[in-house]
Each structure stands twice: as structure tokens, then as C-alpha cells.
Amino acid sequence: MTAKTSEPVETAKNPVTSEKRPGSIQVVEFVLGNEHFAIDLFDVKEVVEYTTITKLPNVPAYVRGIIDLRGEITMIIDLKHRLNITEESSTSLESSRIIVLDDKIARSKTGILVDDVTSVSTFEGNHVDYTSASVSKQETSIIGIIKRKARVKDKEINELIIWIDIKQLLSDIDASL
């Protein structure tokens, strides 16, 4: 079984840290349910189309299973389930995407299942609100909220993108496996 792939996402050699930065940030934007999320571009190896996922026994519910990605076994994390997002997507499972993470992020080859990948974007540091990122002291996987101006029916609105720290989220997952 092989996965159809899209073009690999270009990444730089120096990973971006999740500290507050006045400069620009590069993120991969994606959709879970009705909400927009982002992760650092430097945490992403590539984006692939959905392929059949083989379920594993006795693993946490957010571990969707494994796929064979060009001869390498890759664990797939259902990010919607992991983040307790209950909203259903308007897209089918077969049209969802898998974001394959950089090998330095997790102990094993890992991908995250998302409803759709929308773009790779660059934002200035002043477009990120770090203060309202976490309502709960226990939730440490949210870096900040990215604000973007958008036009909807001749009206300018602020779109909010939740920027998550996938390294932190996977460190929690690695500890539970």
C-alpha cells in the first residue's frame, strides 16, 4: 500500500522556536472541523493525501493507526480527536490530508490527520496574540492566536488562526505510548 503524495513542503535547516518573536513566522495552515489552525513550517516534512490507515490494538483513541509511506511505517495521530474537537467536517475522510512531521519532532515517524491543508503563510510577529493563547494553565500546546484580515461579502473581518506547538503536543503523546 502506498500513499499518493503532494509536493514536499520546503523547510529550512534552522528550526524556529516557539518563543515570542518580533520578526516574521512561517506556518502551515490547516482546518479541523470549522476552526483554522497552524503549526510551524519547520516542523513539517511534507503533506500527503489520505490513504488507508491500519488500526492498531491497545493504543490511545487519538492514535488513528499506521500507514506505509514509501516503505516506512508512519504513525497517524487524529489531531481532531487529540484536541477534543467534536465538530464534524464538511469534507469526507478520503479528502482529508496527512501532515508528515519532521523526524526531529517525535521518536517515531509521525503524521497528523487533518481535514484540509489550506496554505503555507508568513505572518509578522505583531499579528500574533500570545496573551490570550491559553485559557487554562494546563493547556500548553497553544503558542498564540494569529490574526489575519479577510474580506467576506465586502466586509473586512479578523480571521483567527490557532497556532499550536506540535512538539509540545507530541511530547504528551510520546509519554502516553
Secondary structure as GFF3:
##gff-version 3
##sequence-region A 1 177
A	DSSP	beta_strand	5	8	.	.	.	ID=ss1
A	DSSP	beta_strand	24	32	.	.	.	ID=ss2
A	DSSP	beta_strand	35	40	.	.	.	ID=ss3
A	DSSP	three_ten_helix	41	43	.	.	.	ID=ss4
A	DSSP	beta_strand	44	49	.	.	.	ID=ss5
A	DSSP	beta_strand	63	69	.	.	.	ID=ss6
A	DSSP	beta_strand	72	78	.	.	.	ID=ss7
A	DSSP	alpha_helix	79	82	.	.	.	ID=ss8
A	DSSP	three_ten_helix	93	95	.	.	.	ID=ss9
A	DSSP	beta_strand	97	101	.	.	.	ID=ss10
A	DSSP	beta_strand	110	114	.	.	.	ID=ss11
A	DSSP	beta_strand	116	124	.	.	.	ID=ss12
A	DSSP	three_ten_helix	125	127	.	.	.	ID=ss13
A	DSSP	beta_strand	128	129	.	.	.	ID=ss14
A	DSSP	beta_strand	142	152	.	.	.	ID=ss15
A	DSSP	beta_strand	155	164	.	.	.	ID=ss16
A	DSSP	alpha_helix	166	176	.	.	.	ID=ss17
###
